[in-house]
């Protein structure tokens, strides 16, 4: 049961983040400029987050989908931490949501690989 809650929560969070990026919410565009990434990469990241969220939702019933989405999210969230700390030189506190998603993704990968 806890696995389902973690997968559903992570999927919902990543889906929301992906939608915000794909539709280029003004605050997200401003963040992206601080990260010094091109805006096309904002859209690509959003699409990957949405795809991962859909795969993680499917992962409630299919462990391979959950594993794959978990790996994708680890890569995306490691990139998010890097963007906050090294590219935008923000406080480590700004990485808390990404770090939580990173940790939950790692837990899901471990659960699904056993």
Secondary structure as UniProt FT lines:
FT   HELIX           2..22
FT   TURN            23..24
FT   HELIX           26..35
FT   HELIX           39..58
FT   TURN            59..61
FT   HELIX           63..82
FT   HELIX           83..87
FT   HELIX           92..95
FT   HELIX           96..112
//
